[in-house]
C-alpha cells in the first residue's frame, strides 16, 4: 500500500524532472542557436564528431560495458567523424 507521503514524493519527483527537462531543452536550444551563429567556420566533421561522441558515450554506457563503453566511444567517434569528413571533402572536391 502506497502512503500519501510516497504519492507526494512521486509527484514531486515527476514535476521536478519535468521542469529540469523543459529548462534543459530551452538552454540547449539557446546555446545551440548562439553557438551555431558564432562557430559556423567549423567543419562538419567537428559537429559529427561531437554528436557521435555524445551519442556513443550515452548508448555504450547503458550496456554491460559501463564506463569502458564511454572510453570506447572516443575512438569510434573519431573514426566516424574522419570518415564523414573525408566523404565531405571528396564531395566538395568534385
Beta strands, then each sheet from edge to edge (+ up, - down):
end
